[in-house]
Amino acid sequence: MLSGRGSNFQAIHRAILRGEVKAEIVCVVSNLPGAAGLTYAREQGLAVYALSSKGLSRETFDQQVLAILQEHQVELICLAGYMRLLSPGFIQAFPGRTLNIHPSLLPSFPGLDAQKQALENGVKITGCTVHLVDEGLDTGPILAQAPVPVLCEDTVETLSARILTEEHRLYPLALQARISAMAAAKRSMSASSL
Ligand code: GRF
């Protein structure tokens, strides 16, 4: 699910094509019909849903998205620059199965402008985090992190670009690890029910 340029989505898609992530993207959903990331999704022949959330309550909009995800029998959701908080109903529909990437070492600098927050706070190391989504803002359990040094001459743009490179590396790795963990849990559940 994305709202913008979709570079993390592309990184995941390419990792799938290379066989590094054992998954299939069954649909791509955006809450902004003009999101640039949808162009790539359409070019790749993926099922694209561009919904407008304008004027809809969080619950009503999320119910529409949930209906699409359920129709496609989605097992796991990757938020990739999805700029909208999810309703409790949505999160409960996919417990432990919604991932997000954030451009800081959480719990530092949650929310918007994480790279600017890092510069303003004078930290020497920042980075990115893949975490499970819960009802808070960037508060769910952390799955993976990658550090990025902050350089004296960094601007928001230069720092964001270096963090983004790490995001593209980290997200597919964390996703595959989650997929493997889910598969192992499924296997042990079916073994114990024998
Ligand atoms: C990334 O920096 C991600 O960490 C944050 O939003 C940005 C999305 O970029 N959640 P992109 O749309 O994946 O290029």
Boltz pocket constraint, residues with backbone or C-beta under 6 A from the ligand:
constraints:
  - pocket:
      binder: B
      contacts: [[A, 2], [A, 4], [A, 5], [A, 6], [A, 7], [A, 8], [A, 9], [A, 37], [A, 80], [A, 81], [A, 82], [A, 101], [A, 102], [A, 103], [A, 164], [A, 167]]
      max_distance: 6.0
